[in-house]
């Protein structure tokens, strides 16, 4: 059994490329003040449930789906700027605050 405090680091290389759909969505969502919704993207059933729930939530106002891939690999894109400056809004968890700066998240993710 794994110890609960084990951690690992993943190195992610950024790219100079961008996604046209991500640029459009990022700019629109920034302009309209939408709240980004991110979820687990894992292959197990928990990831699938998280994706389905995130898609359901993102259909409601003022939420919209974000993209981990662009957030981590194109940190200067409009979509990444929207996610980094967006709000976290989760009344069920008693959480309503600004998303902390993701400085360095484009290079290294730890968990």
C-alpha positions as CSV (number, residue, x, y, z in Angstrom):
1,X,0.0,0.0,0.0
2,X,1.3,3.5,-0.9
3,X,2.1,5.9,1.8
4,X,-0.3,9.0,1.7
5,X,2.6,11.5,1.6
6,X,4.3,10.0,-1.4
7,X,4.6,12.6,-4.2
8,X,5.9,12.8,-7.7
9,X,6.9,15.4,-10.3
10,X,5.9,15.5,-13.9
11,X,7.8,17.6,-16.4
12,X,5.7,19.1,-19.2
13,X,7.3,20.9,-22.1
14,X,5.6,24.0,-23.3
15,X,5.0,24.6,-27.0
16,X,4.8,27.7,-29.2
17,X,1.7,26.3,-30.9
18,X,-1.8,27.2,-30.0
19,X,-5.3,26.0,-30.6
20,X,-7.6,28.3,-32.6
21,X,-10.7,27.0,-30.7
22,X,-8.9,27.6,-27.4
23,X,-7.9,31.1,-28.4
24,X,-11.5,32.0,-29.4
25,X,-13.0,30.3,-26.3
26,X,-10.4,31.8,-23.9
27,X,-10.9,35.4,-25.2
28,X,-14.7,35.0,-25.2
29,X,-14.8,33.5,-21.7
30,X,-12.4,36.2,-20.3
31,X,-14.5,38.9,-21.9
32,X,-17.8,37.5,-20.5
33,X,-16.4,36.7,-17.0
34,X,-17.2,33.0,-17.2
35,X,-15.9,30.6,-14.5
36,X,-13.6,27.8,-15.8
37,X,-14.6,24.2,-15.0
38,X,-11.7,21.7,-15.0
39,X,-11.9,18.0,-14.1
40,X,-9.9,14.9,-13.8
41,X,-9.0,13.5,-17.2
42,X,-7.9,10.1,-16.0
43,X,-8.8,6.8,-17.8
44,X,-10.6,5.2,-14.8
45,X,-14.3,5.4,-14.0
46,X,-13.6,8.2,-11.5
47,X,-12.2,10.3,-14.4
48,X,-15.2,9.5,-16.6
49,X,-17.6,10.5,-13.8
50,X,-15.6,13.7,-13.2
51,X,-15.7,14.6,-16.9
52,X,-19.5,13.9,-17.2
53,X,-20.1,16.1,-14.1
54,X,-17.9,18.9,-15.4
55,X,-19.6,18.9,-18.8
56,X,-23.0,19.0,-17.0
57,X,-21.9,21.9,-14.8
58,X,-20.3,23.8,-17.7
59,X,-23.7,24.0,-19.5
60,X,-25.0,26.2,-16.8
61,X,-24.3,30.0,-16.4
62,X,-21.7,31.3,-15.7
63,X,-19.5,28.2,-16.2
64,X,-17.6,26.9,-19.2
65,X,-15.1,24.0,-19.7
66,X,-11.4,24.6,-19.6
67,X,-8.6,22.6,-21.1
68,X,-5.7,21.1,-19.1
69,X,-3.6,20.5,-22.2
70,X,-3.5,24.1,-23.3
71,X,-3.2,25.3,-19.7
72,X,0.0,23.4,-19.2
73,X,1.6,23.4,-22.6
74,X,0.6,26.9,-23.9
75,X,0.7,29.0,-20.7
76,X,0.5,32.3,-22.6
77,X,-2.6,31.4,-24.6
78,X,-6.0,33.1,-24.1
79,X,-7.5,29.9,-22.7
80,X,-4.7,29.6,-20.1
81,X,-5.0,33.3,-19.2
82,X,-8.7,32.8,-18.6
83,X,-8.2,29.7,-16.4
84,X,-5.4,31.4,-14.4
85,X,-7.4,34.6,-13.8
86,X,-10.8,32.9,-13.4
87,X,-12.7,32.3,-10.2
88,X,-13.1,29.1,-8.3
89,X,-16.7,28.9,-7.3
90,X,-17.8,25.8,-5.3
91,X,-20.5,26.6,-2.7
92,X,-20.9,22.9,-1.9
93,X,-17.3,23.0,-0.6
94,X,-17.7,26.4,1.0
95,X,-15.1,27.7,-1.5
96,X,-15.3,31.0,-3.4
97,X,-12.0,32.6,-4.1
98,X,-9.7,33.7,-6.9
99,X,-7.6,30.9,-8.6
100,X,-4.0,31.2,-7.3
101,X,-1.3,32.0,-9.8
102,X,-0.1,28.9,-11.6
103,X,3.5,30.2,-11.9
104,X,5.6,27.2,-12.9
105,X,2.6,24.9,-13.5
106,X,3.4,25.0,-17.2
107,X,6.7,23.3,-16.4
108,X,6.1,21.1,-13.4
109,X,3.0,19.6,-11.8
110,X,3.3,17.9,-8.5
111,X,0.7,15.8,-6.6
